[in-house]
Amino acid sequence: MGVHRCRKCAADSVINMPQHRLALCASHFVEWVEKSTLDFIGKHRMFEPQDRVLVAVSGGKDSLSLWRILLNLGFHADGLYIDLGIDAGCAYSKRSGDYVRNFAQNLAPDVRLHILDLASAYGRAVPELAGRRAGGRKKLCSVCGLVKRHEMNRIAHELGYDAIVTGHNLDDEAAVLFGNTLRWDVEYLVRQSPVLPGAALGLAKRVKPLARFYERETAAYAIVSNIDYIEDECPFSKGATSIRYKEVLNSMEAGSPGTKLQFYYSFLRARKKEIFPGYDRPDLQPCEKCGQATGIPGLCAFCRLTDPEKAGGQ
Amino acid sequence: MVKVHFRDTEIERPGKITIRELIKDLGLNPQSVLAVREGKLVSNETRLGEDGEIKLISVISGG
């Protein structure tokens, strides 16, 4: 069997997507990705054409592709890069930031890139905030996630954006779903969605417009669109559980195309039917220091983490 | 022989096979990598010549 023909123009395809029974050439693939993203944004009512959205960019394939797609679709999309201060002997955050800045150089003058340097803002970067005590990488990854969620929300709220947009793809979502299902972690299952609605206390809406694409499709979009992105994974993600889950799902996908798509989409359909009644979000209250929503009284987890009095502690 | 670049390494493999076969020969999952030749994305069904160069890019990321 030779190279499949593009379904639209009969040129040689550059990508074959058996789960959609679709092979496309480079230009029709770009067209398909952008139109599908627009459809997904509309179907899930993520945001409206007049909205201002803030794209969380990391320098990786997903977030930079997402930013490009939204701009090509005509949305008002600015970027936010958080320098997490991860070095690990390979200057990871510095190199990631360079990819983001390089990408942003070629954008229209009215498109803004906001940069937050965590160490400058709070005196300590993620590795120092995570400390060196028990927990190791797992703790560092959870601190990293906590910091990103808090700061994305703070900046989106302060600058008046209508939504935070992240580059999560279907493999990311399927891996999370797989883990939550293995543990039957119903509280997380109930909350997993391509749209996390905004709420009182300045909780910004968070949306995932690429959640319908396989990871190899977002990477393919970056390559055919000549987006220069950091190919290396975060040095702390090596051997992570989520990557193992992705590999398991990809093994099943190889033998049975469409497995990942069906797993995630069937979950979204089931979720609409409220398959887990009685599990609601806990009551939220404002953090005493930053005012952001928190499930526990007093300081939120971020403010406890960045408390200067704990700066010397482990 | 075909030069294969993957994750900062370079190896050589006999040509005249498809990229899908190459990926499987290397013990990789075709779902997890993309192939780029001369800077352009190429389909896994592309048949390699007797020699040349190909870059395989891992698409799995996250943590």
Interface residues (C-beta under 8 A of the other chain):
Chain A: M1 G2 V3 H4 D12 S13 V14 I15 N16 A23 A26 G60 K61 D62 C141 D171 D172 A175 Y214 E215 R216 T218 A219 A220 I223 V224 E231 E233 C234 F236 S237 A240 S242 I243 K246 E247 N250 S251 E253 A254
Chain B: N29 P30 Q31 S32 V33 L34 V36 K40 L41 V42 S43 N44 E45 T46 R47 I57 S58 V59 I60 S61 G62 G63
